[in-house]
Amino acid sequence: MKHCLYCQTENDEQAENCKHCGMNLPTKHPQDRKTKLSFFVKAFWLIVIFSLIMVIYLPR
């Protein structure tokens, strides 16, 4: 089941528009666990790379 982000109505998986309000249904939910994990991994590696560069670059 797909949930409409606007009115929270449950819709069929094959539906492209919400049966209640007519809004387009998302292909994936923005609060999906996979999306959050992907963001965390990218942010983690960005911080690691930045830290390594600063350790090498900054004078001691």
N, CA, C and O atoms as a Tripos MOL2 file, in Angstrom:
@<TRIPOS>MOLECULE
protein
  240   239    60     0     0
PROTEIN
NO_CHARGES

@<TRIPOS>ATOM
      1 N           0.8360   -1.1940    0.0000 N.3       1 MET1
      2 CA          0.0000    0.0000    0.0000 C.3       1 MET1
      3 C           0.8740    1.2480    0.0000 C.2       1 MET1
      4 O           1.8780    1.3230    0.7080 O.2       1 MET1
      5 N           0.4750    2.2180   -0.8030 N.am      2 LYS2
      6 CA          1.1380    3.5150   -0.8340 C.3       2 LYS2
      7 C           0.3080    4.4940   -0.0130 C.2       2 LYS2
      8 O          -0.9210    4.4810   -0.0700 O.2       2 LYS2
      9 N           0.9820    5.3300    0.7400 N.am      3 HIS3
     10 CA          0.2960    6.3620    1.5080 C.3       3 HIS3
     11 C           0.4620    7.7000    0.8030 C.2       3 HIS3
     12 O           1.5540    8.0350    0.3440 O.2       3 HIS3
     13 N          -0.6030    8.4480    0.7190 N.am      4 CYS4
     14 CA         -0.5610    9.7860    0.1520 C.3       4 CYS4
     15 C           0.1310   10.7080    1.1620 C.2       4 CYS4
     16 O          -0.2210   10.7130    2.3420 O.2       4 CYS4
     17 N           1.1090   11.4810    0.7020 N.am      5 LEU5
     18 CA          1.8240   12.3850    1.6020 C.3       5 LEU5
     19 C           0.9770   13.5900    1.9980 C.2       5 LEU5
     20 O           1.2710   14.2550    2.9920 O.2       5 LEU5
     21 N          -0.0610   13.8730    1.2360 N.am      6 TYR6
     22 CA         -0.9010   15.0360    1.5100 C.3       6 TYR6
     23 C          -2.0290   14.7100    2.4830 C.2       6 TYR6
     24 O          -2.2090   15.4150    3.4760 O.2       6 TYR6
     25 N          -2.7950   13.6440    2.2090 N.am      7 CYS7
     26 CA         -3.9690   13.3480    3.0450 C.3       7 CYS7
     27 C          -3.8340   12.0550    3.8480 C.2       7 CYS7
     28 O          -4.7330   11.7170    4.6190 O.2       7 CYS7
     29 N          -2.7190   11.3210    3.6790 N.am      8 GLN8
     30 CA         -2.4210   10.0870    4.4170 C.3       8 GLN8
     31 C          -3.3800    8.9390    4.1280 C.2       8 GLN8
     32 O          -3.5000    8.0220    4.9410 O.2       8 GLN8
     33 N          -4.0620    8.9700    2.9910 N.am      9 THR9
     34 CA         -4.9620    7.8980    2.5960 C.3       9 THR9
     35 C          -4.1520    6.7510    1.9980 C.2       9 THR9
     36 O          -3.1990    6.9860    1.2550 O.2       9 THR9
     37 N          -4.5270    5.5030    2.3190 N.am     10 GLU10
     38 CA         -3.8630    4.3420    1.7410 C.3      10 GLU10
     39 C          -4.4140    4.0900    0.3450 C.2      10 GLU10
     40 O          -5.6250    4.1360    0.1300 O.2      10 GLU10
     41 N          -3.5130    3.8200   -0.6100 N.am     11 ASN11
     42 CA         -3.8820    3.5720   -1.9930 C.3      11 ASN11
     43 C          -3.2420    2.2820   -2.4630 C.2      11 ASN11
     44 O          -2.3160    1.7750   -1.8290 O.2      11 ASN11
     45 N          -3.7310    1.7490   -3.5710 N.am     12 ASP12
     46 CA         -3.1510    0.5440   -4.1580 C.3      12 ASP12
     47 C          -1.7310    0.8230   -4.6410 C.2      12 ASP12
     48 O          -1.3780    1.9680   -4.9230 O.2      12 ASP12
     49 N          -0.9170   -0.2320   -4.7360 N.am     13 GLU13
     50 CA          0.4640   -0.1020   -5.2120 C.3      13 GLU13
     51 C           0.5310    0.3870   -6.6530 C.2      13 GLU13
     52 O           1.4600    1.1140   -7.0060 O.2      13 GLU13
     53 N          -0.4290    0.0080   -7.4960 N.am     14 GLN14
     54 CA         -0.4040    0.3720   -8.9090 C.3      14 GLN14
     55 C          -0.9280    1.7770   -9.1660 C.2      14 GLN14
     56 O          -0.7340    2.3100  -10.2590 O.2      14 GLN14
     57 N          -1.5800    2.3820   -8.1960 N.am     15 ALA15
     58 CA         -2.1840    3.7080   -8.3920 C.3      15 ALA15
     59 C          -1.1120    4.7750   -8.5530 C.2      15 ALA15
     60 O          -0.0800    4.7360   -7.8840 O.2      15 ALA15
     61 N          -1.3650    5.7280   -9.4450 N.am     16 GLU16
     62 CA         -0.4530    6.8420   -9.6500 C.3      16 GLU16
     63 C          -0.9380    8.0990   -8.9370 C.2      16 GLU16
     64 O          -0.1380    8.9590   -8.5700 O.2      16 GLU16
     65 N          -2.2690    8.2040   -8.7400 N.am     17 ASN17
     66 CA         -2.8610    9.3450   -8.0490 C.3      17 ASN17
     67 C          -3.6670    8.8590   -6.8560 C.2      17 ASN17
     68 O          -4.1790    7.7390   -6.8530 O.2      17 ASN17
     69 N          -3.7740    9.7050   -5.8490 N.am     18 CYS18
     70 CA         -4.5380    9.3680   -4.6420 C.3      18 CYS18
     71 C          -6.0240    9.2730   -4.9790 C.2      18 CYS18
     72 O          -6.5620   10.1110   -5.7010 O.2      18 CYS18
     73 N          -6.6780    8.2420   -4.4470 N.am     19 LYS19
     74 CA         -8.1110    8.0840   -4.7090 C.3      19 LYS19
     75 C          -8.9580    9.0930   -3.9380 C.2      19 LYS19
     76 O         -10.1210    9.3080   -4.2800 O.2      19 LYS19
     77 N          -8.3880    9.7160   -2.8990 N.am     20 HIS20
     78 CA         -9.1450   10.6580   -2.0830 C.3      20 HIS20
     79 C          -8.9580   12.1090   -2.5440 C.2      20 HIS20
     80 O          -9.9350   12.8290   -2.7480 O.2      20 HIS20
     81 N          -7.6950   12.5340   -2.7070 N.am     21 CYS21
     82 CA         -7.4420   13.9430   -3.0150 C.3      21 CYS21
     83 C          -6.9300   14.1840   -4.4390 C.2      21 CYS21
     84 O          -6.9340   15.3220   -4.9070 O.2      21 CYS21
     85 N          -6.4870   13.1260   -5.1330 N.am     22 GLY22
     86 CA         -6.0380   13.2620   -6.5080 C.3      22 GLY22
     87 C          -4.5760   13.6640   -6.6810 C.2      22 GLY22
     88 O          -4.1170   13.8350   -7.8100 O.2      22 GLY22
     89 N          -3.8420   13.8160   -5.5890 N.am     23 MET23
     90 CA         -2.4170   14.1820   -5.6750 C.3      23 MET23
     91 C          -1.6050   13.0120   -6.2370 C.2      23 MET23
     92 O          -1.9890   11.8530   -6.0850 O.2      23 MET23
     93 N          -0.4750   13.3270   -6.8900 N.am     24 ASN24
     94 CA          0.4180   12.2820   -7.3700 C.3      24 ASN24
     95 C           1.0250   11.5470   -6.1820 C.2      24 ASN24
     96 O           1.4070   12.1610   -5.1860 O.2      24 ASN24
     97 N           1.1090   10.2220   -6.3010 N.am     25 LEU25
     98 CA          1.7000    9.4240   -5.2320 C.3      25 LEU25
     99 C           3.1980    9.2940   -5.4550 C.2      25 LEU25
    100 O           3.6460    9.1600   -6.5940 O.2      25 LEU25
    101 N           3.9750    9.3310   -4.3810 N.am     26 PRO26
    102 CA          5.4330    9.2230   -4.5350 C.3      26 PRO26
    103 C           5.8390    7.7990   -4.9030 C.2      26 PRO26
    104 O           5.1530    6.8360   -4.5570 O.2      26 PRO26
    105 N           6.9740    7.6780   -5.6170 N.am     27 THR27
    106 CA          7.4840    6.3460   -5.9310 C.3      27 THR27
    107 C           8.1330    5.7360   -4.7060 C.2      27 THR27
    108 O           8.1140    4.5190   -4.5280 O.2      27 THR27
    109 N           8.7160    6.5890   -3.8510 N.am     28 LYS28
    110 CA          9.2460    6.1190   -2.5710 C.3      28 LYS28
    111 C           8.9660    7.1920   -1.5290 C.2      28 LYS28
    112 O           8.9260    8.3790   -1.8530 O.2      28 LYS28
    113 N           8.7780    6.7880   -0.3020 N.am     29 HIS29
    114 CA          8.4410    7.7090    0.7680 C.3      29 HIS29
    115 C           9.7010    8.4220    1.2480 C.2      29 HIS29
    116 O          10.7320    7.7720    1.4230 O.2      29 HIS29
    117 N           9.6530    9.7420    1.4670 N.am     30 PRO30
    118 CA         10.8560   10.4780    1.8780 C.3      30 PRO30
    119 C          11.3680   10.0800    3.2660 C.2      30 PRO30
    120 O          12.5420   10.2970    3.5670 O.2      30 PRO30
    121 N          10.5280    9.5120    4.1030 N.am     31 GLN31
    122 CA         10.9540    9.0870    5.4310 C.3      31 GLN31
    123 C          11.3210    7.6070    5.4670 C.2      31 GLN31
    124 O          11.3520    7.0000    6.5370 O.2      31 GLN31
    125 N          11.5930    7.0370    4.3210 N.am     32 ASP32
    126 CA         11.9620    5.6360    4.2050 C.3      32 ASP32
    127 C          13.2860    5.3750    4.9140 C.2      32 ASP32
    128 O          14.1820    6.2180    4.8770 O.2      32 ASP32
    129 N          13.4180    4.2210    5.5550 N.am     33 ARG33
    130 CA         14.6390    3.8700    6.2920 C.3      33 ARG33
    131 C          15.8550    3.8540    5.3650 C.2      33 ARG33
    132 O          16.9390    4.2890    5.7550 O.2      33 ARG33
    133 N          15.6820    3.3620    4.1600 N.am     34 LYS34
    134 CA         16.7890    3.2780    3.2130 C.3      34 LYS34
    135 C          17.2960    4.6740    2.8440 C.2      34 LYS34
    136 O          18.5020    4.8670    2.6900 O.2      34 LYS34
    137 N          16.4090    5.6330    2.7040 N.am     35 THR35
    138 CA         16.7840    7.0020    2.3840 C.3      35 THR35
    139 C          17.5680    7.6240    3.5360 C.2      35 THR35
    140 O          18.5810    8.2880    3.3160 O.2      35 THR35
    141 N          17.0980    7.4100    4.7630 N.am     36 LYS36
    142 CA         17.7870    7.9440    5.9280 C.3      36 LYS36
    143 C          19.1770    7.3260    6.0740 C.2      36 LYS36
    144 O          20.1400    8.0320    6.3740 O.2      36 LYS36
    145 N          19.2880    6.0240    5.8660 N.am     37 LEU37
    146 CA         20.5650    5.3420    5.9900 C.3      37 LEU37
    147 C          21.5400    5.8340    4.9230 C.2      37 LEU37
    148 O          22.7220    6.0270    5.2090 O.2      37 LEU37
    149 N          21.0670    6.0360    3.7190 N.am     38 SER38
    150 CA         21.9080    6.5320    2.6370 C.3      38 SER38
    151 C          22.4480    7.9190    2.9760 C.2      38 SER38
    152 O          23.6280    8.1880    2.7480 O.2      38 SER38
    153 N          21.6240    8.7900    3.5060 N.am     39 PHE39
    154 CA         22.0610   10.1280    3.8980 C.3      39 PHE39
    155 C          23.0980   10.0450    5.0030 C.2      39 PHE39
    156 O          24.1040   10.7540    4.9630 O.2      39 PHE39
    157 N          22.8670    9.1900    5.9870 N.am     40 PHE40
    158 CA         23.8030    9.0400    7.1040 C.3      40 PHE40
    159 C          25.1660    8.5690    6.6130 C.2      40 PHE40
    160 O          26.1900    9.1010    7.0400 O.2      40 PHE40
    161 N          25.1950    7.5810    5.7260 N.am     41 VAL41
    162 CA         26.4640    7.0400    5.2150 C.3      41 VAL41
    163 C          27.2320    8.1200    4.4570 C.2      41 VAL41
    164 O          28.4420    8.2560    4.6360 O.2      41 VAL41
    165 N          26.5490    8.8830    3.6190 N.am     42 LYS42
    166 CA         27.2130    9.9600    2.8760 C.3      42 LYS42
    167 C          27.7560   11.0300    3.8180 C.2      42 LYS42
    168 O          28.8850   11.4900    3.6450 O.2      42 LYS42
    169 N          26.9700   11.4280    4.8070 N.am     43 ALA43
    170 CA         27.4160   12.4400    5.7700 C.3      43 ALA43
    171 C          28.5920   11.9240    6.5910 C.2      43 ALA43
    172 O          29.5260   12.6790    6.8610 O.2      43 ALA43
    173 N          28.5680   10.6610    6.9910 N.am     44 PHE44
    174 CA         29.6430   10.0620    7.7700 C.3      44 PHE44
    175 C          30.9550   10.1090    6.9980 C.2      44 PHE44
    176 O          31.9760   10.5340    7.5390 O.2      44 PHE44
    177 N          30.9390    9.6750    5.7350 N.am     45 TRP45
    178 CA         32.1700    9.6550    4.9450 C.3      45 TRP45
    179 C          32.6580   11.0600    4.6300 C.2      45 TRP45
    180 O          33.8660   11.2850    4.5490 O.2      45 TRP45
    181 N          31.7600   11.9960    4.4540 N.am     46 LEU46
    182 CA         32.1600   13.3820    4.2380 C.3      46 LEU46
    183 C          32.8930   13.9230    5.4620 C.2      46 LEU46
    184 O          33.9090   14.6030    5.3200 O.2      46 LEU46
    185 N          32.4000   13.6340    6.6460 N.am     47 ILE47
    186 CA         33.0430   14.0830    7.8890 C.3      47 ILE47
    187 C          34.3900   13.4000    8.0720 C.2      47 ILE47
    188 O          35.3510   14.0440    8.4930 O.2      47 ILE47
    189 N          34.4810   12.1090    7.7660 N.am     48 VAL48
    190 CA         35.7490   11.3800    7.8910 C.3      48 VAL48
    191 C          36.7930   11.9760    6.9540 C.2      48 VAL48
    192 O          37.9240   12.2240    7.3730 O.2      48 VAL48
    193 N          36.4360   12.2090    5.7030 N.am     49 ILE49
    194 CA         37.3800   12.7680    4.7350 C.3      49 ILE49
    195 C          37.8090   14.1740    5.1500 C.2      49 ILE49
    196 O          38.9910   14.5090    5.0810 O.2      49 ILE49
    197 N          36.8680   14.9820    5.5750 N.am     50 PHE50
    198 CA         37.1840   16.3370    6.0280 C.3      50 PHE50
    199 C          38.1400   16.2920    7.2160 C.2      50 PHE50
    200 O          39.1010   17.0590    7.2620 O.2      50 PHE50
    201 N          37.8940   15.4170    8.1630 N.am     51 SER51
    202 CA         38.7520   15.2950    9.3470 C.3      51 SER51
    203 C          40.1630   14.8710    8.9650 C.2      51 SER51
    204 O          41.1340   15.4160    9.4900 O.2      51 SER51
    205 N          40.2900   13.9070    8.0610 N.am     52 LEU52
    206 CA         41.6180   13.4670    7.6250 C.3      52 LEU52
    207 C          42.3760   14.5860    6.9210 C.2      52 LEU52
    208 O          43.5760   14.7580    7.1350 O.2      52 LEU52
    209 N          41.6860   15.3360    6.0930 N.am     53 ILE53
    210 CA         42.3290   16.4560    5.4040 C.3      53 ILE53
    211 C          42.7920   17.5010    6.4100 C.2      53 ILE53
    212 O          43.8890   18.0420    6.2750 O.2      53 ILE53
    213 N          41.9790   17.7910    7.4080 N.am     54 MET54
    214 CA         42.3510   18.7780    8.4090 C.3      54 MET54
    215 C          43.5210   18.2910    9.2700 C.2      54 MET54
    216 O          44.3640   19.0990    9.6610 O.2      54 MET54
    217 N          43.5920   17.0080    9.5700 N.am     55 VAL55
    218 CA         44.7080   16.4650   10.3450 C.3      55 VAL55
    219 C          45.9990   16.6260    9.5660 C.2      55 VAL55
    220 O          47.0300   16.9730   10.1420 O.2      55 VAL55
    221 N          45.9560   16.3820    8.2750 N.am     56 ILE56
    222 CA         47.1520   16.4880    7.4420 C.3      56 ILE56
    223 C          47.4950   17.9470    7.1490 C.2      56 ILE56
    224 O          48.6680   18.3190    7.1670 O.2      56 ILE56
    225 N          46.5040   18.7610    6.8850 N.am     57 TYR57
    226 CA         46.7130   20.1320    6.4330 C.3      57 TYR57
    227 C          47.1120   21.0920    7.5520 C.2      57 TYR57
    228 O          48.0140   21.9090    7.3640 O.2      57 TYR57
    229 N          46.4670   21.0120    8.6970 N.am     58 LEU58
    230 CA         46.7070   21.9880    9.7660 C.3      58 LEU58
    231 C          48.0930   21.7810   10.3770 C.2      58 LEU58
    232 O          48.5370   20.6470   10.5560 O.2      58 LEU58
    233 N          48.7670   22.8810   10.6940 N.am     59 PRO59
    234 CA         50.0910   22.7570   11.3220 C.3      59 PRO59
    235 C          49.9680   22.2270   12.7490 C.2      59 PRO59
    236 O          48.9360   22.3820   13.4020 O.2      59 PRO59
    237 N          51.0170   21.6150   13.2000 N.am     60 ARG60
    238 CA         50.9820   21.0280   14.5570 C.3      60 ARG60
    239 C          51.6410   21.9220   15.5450 C.2      60 ARG60
    240 O          51.7050   21.5920   16.7290 O.2      60 ARG60
@<TRIPOS>BOND
     1     1     2 1
     2     2     3 1
     3     3     4 2
     4     3     5 am
     5     5     6 1
     6     6     7 1
     7     7     8 2
     8     7     9 am
     9     9    10 1
    10    10    11 1
    11    11    12 2
    12    11    13 am
    13    13    14 1
    14    14    15 1
    15    15    16 2
    16    15    17 am
    17    17    18 1
    18    18    19 1
    19    19    20 2
    20    19    21 am
    21    21    22 1
    22    22    23 1
    23    23    24 2
    24    23    25 am
    25    25    26 1
    26    26    27 1
    27    27    28 2
    28    27    29 am
    29    29    30 1
    30    30    31 1
    31    31    32 2
    32    31    33 am
    33    33    34 1
    34    34    35 1
    35    35    36 2
    36    35    37 am
    37    37    38 1
    38    38    39 1
    39    39    40 2
    40    39    41 am
    41    41    42 1
    42    42    43 1
    43    43    44 2
    44    43    45 am
    45    45    46 1
    46    46    47 1
    47    47    48 2
    48    47    49 am
    49    49    50 1
    50    50    51 1
    51    51    52 2
    52    51    53 am
    53    53    54 1
    54    54    55 1
    55    55    56 2
    56    55    57 am
    57    57    58 1
    58    58    59 1
    59    59    60 2
    60    59    61 am
    61    61    62 1
    62    62    63 1
    63    63    64 2
    64    63    65 am
    65    65    66 1
    66    66    67 1
    67    67    68 2
    68    67    69 am
    69    69    70 1
    70    70    71 1
    71    71    72 2
    72    71    73 am
    73    73    74 1
    74    74    75 1
    75    75    76 2
    76    75    77 am
    77    77    78 1
    78    78    79 1
    79    79    80 2
    80    79    81 am
    81    81    82 1
    82    82    83 1
    83    83    84 2
    84    83    85 am
    85    85    86 1
    86    86    87 1
    87    87    88 2
    88    87    89 am
    89    89    90 1
    90    90    91 1
    91    91    92 2
    92    91    93 am
    93    93    94 1
    94    94    95 1
    95    95    96 2
    96    95    97 am
    97    97    98 1
    98    98    99 1
    99    99   100 2
   100    99   101 am
   101   101   102 1
   102   102   103 1
   103   103   104 2
   104   103   105 am
   105   105   106 1
   106   106   107 1
   107   107   108 2
   108   107   109 am
   109   109   110 1
   110   110   111 1
   111   111   112 2
   112   111   113 am
   113   113   114 1
   114   114   115 1
   115   115   116 2
   116   115   117 am
   117   117   118 1
   118   118   119 1
   119   119   120 2
   120   119   121 am
   121   121   122 1
   122   122   123 1
   123   123   124 2
   124   123   125 am
   125   125   126 1
   126   126   127 1
   127   127   128 2
   128   127   129 am
   129   129   130 1
   130   130   131 1
   131   131   132 2
   132   131   133 am
   133   133   134 1
   134   134   135 1
   135   135   136 2
   136   135   137 am
   137   137   138 1
   138   138   139 1
   139   139   140 2
   140   139   141 am
   141   141   142 1
   142   142   143 1
   143   143   144 2
   144   143   145 am
   145   145   146 1
   146   146   147 1
   147   147   148 2
   148   147   149 am
   149   149   150 1
   150   150   151 1
   151   151   152 2
   152   151   153 am
   153   153   154 1
   154   154   155 1
   155   155   156 2
   156   155   157 am
   157   157   158 1
   158   158   159 1
   159   159   160 2
   160   159   161 am
   161   161   162 1
   162   162   163 1
   163   163   164 2
   164   163   165 am
   165   165   166 1
   166   166   167 1
   167   167   168 2
   168   167   169 am
   169   169   170 1
   170   170   171 1
   171   171   172 2
   172   171   173 am
   173   173   174 1
   174   174   175 1
   175   175   176 2
   176   175   177 am
   177   177   178 1
   178   178   179 1
   179   179   180 2
   180   179   181 am
   181   181   182 1
   182   182   183 1
   183   183   184 2
   184   183   185 am
   185   185   186 1
   186   186   187 1
   187   187   188 2
   188   187   189 am
   189   189   190 1
   190   190   191 1
   191   191   192 2
   192   191   193 am
   193   193   194 1
   194   194   195 1
   195   195   196 2
   196   195   197 am
   197   197   198 1
   198   198   199 1
   199   199   200 2
   200   199   201 am
   201   201   202 1
   202   202   203 1
   203   203   204 2
   204   203   205 am
   205   205   206 1
   206   206   207 1
   207   207   208 2
   208   207   209 am
   209   209   210 1
   210   210   211 1
   211   211   212 2
   212   211   213 am
   213   213   214 1
   214   214   215 1
   215   215   216 2
   216   215   217 am
   217   217   218 1
   218   218   219 1
   219   219   220 2
   220   219   221 am
   221   221   222 1
   222   222   223 1
   223   223   224 2
   224   223   225 am
   225   225   226 1
   226   226   227 1
   227   227   228 2
   228   227   229 am
   229   229   230 1
   230   230   231 1
   231   231   232 2
   232   231   233 am
   233   233   234 1
   234   234   235 1
   235   235   236 2
   236   235   237 am
   237   237   238 1
   238   238   239 1
   239   239   240 2
@<TRIPOS>SUBSTRUCTURE
     1 MET1         2 RESIDUE 1 A MET
     2 LYS2         6 RESIDUE 1 A LYS
     3 HIS3        10 RESIDUE 1 A HIS
     4 CYS4        14 RESIDUE 1 A CYS
     5 LEU5        18 RESIDUE 1 A LEU
     6 TYR6        22 RESIDUE 1 A TYR
     7 CYS7        26 RESIDUE 1 A CYS
     8 GLN8        30 RESIDUE 1 A GLN
     9 THR9        34 RESIDUE 1 A THR
    10 GLU10       38 RESIDUE 1 A GLU
    11 ASN11       42 RESIDUE 1 A ASN
    12 ASP12       46 RESIDUE 1 A ASP
    13 GLU13       50 RESIDUE 1 A GLU
    14 GLN14       54 RESIDUE 1 A GLN
    15 ALA15       58 RESIDUE 1 A ALA
    16 GLU16       62 RESIDUE 1 A GLU
    17 ASN17       66 RESIDUE 1 A ASN
    18 CYS18       70 RESIDUE 1 A CYS
    19 LYS19       74 RESIDUE 1 A LYS
    20 HIS20       78 RESIDUE 1 A HIS
    21 CYS21       82 RESIDUE 1 A CYS
    22 GLY22       86 RESIDUE 1 A GLY
    23 MET23       90 RESIDUE 1 A MET
    24 ASN24       94 RESIDUE 1 A ASN
    25 LEU25       98 RESIDUE 1 A LEU
    26 PRO26      102 RESIDUE 1 A PRO
    27 THR27      106 RESIDUE 1 A THR
    28 LYS28      110 RESIDUE 1 A LYS
    29 HIS29      114 RESIDUE 1 A HIS
    30 PRO30      118 RESIDUE 1 A PRO
    31 GLN31      122 RESIDUE 1 A GLN
    32 ASP32      126 RESIDUE 1 A ASP
    33 ARG33      130 RESIDUE 1 A ARG
    34 LYS34      134 RESIDUE 1 A LYS
    35 THR35      138 RESIDUE 1 A THR
    36 LYS36      142 RESIDUE 1 A LYS
    37 LEU37      146 RESIDUE 1 A LEU
    38 SER38      150 RESIDUE 1 A SER
    39 PHE39      154 RESIDUE 1 A PHE
    40 PHE40      158 RESIDUE 1 A PHE
    41 VAL41      162 RESIDUE 1 A VAL
    42 LYS42      166 RESIDUE 1 A LYS
    43 ALA43      170 RESIDUE 1 A ALA
    44 PHE44      174 RESIDUE 1 A PHE
    45 TRP45      178 RESIDUE 1 A TRP
    46 LEU46      182 RESIDUE 1 A LEU
    47 ILE47      186 RESIDUE 1 A ILE
    48 VAL48      190 RESIDUE 1 A VAL
    49 ILE49      194 RESIDUE 1 A ILE
    50 PHE50      198 RESIDUE 1 A PHE
    51 SER51      202 RESIDUE 1 A SER
    52 LEU52      206 RESIDUE 1 A LEU
    53 ILE53      210 RESIDUE 1 A ILE
    54 MET54      214 RESIDUE 1 A MET
    55 VAL55      218 RESIDUE 1 A VAL
    56 ILE56      222 RESIDUE 1 A ILE
    57 TYR57      226 RESIDUE 1 A TYR
    58 LEU58      230 RESIDUE 1 A LEU
    59 PRO59      234 RESIDUE 1 A PRO
    60 ARG60      238 RESIDUE 1 A ARG
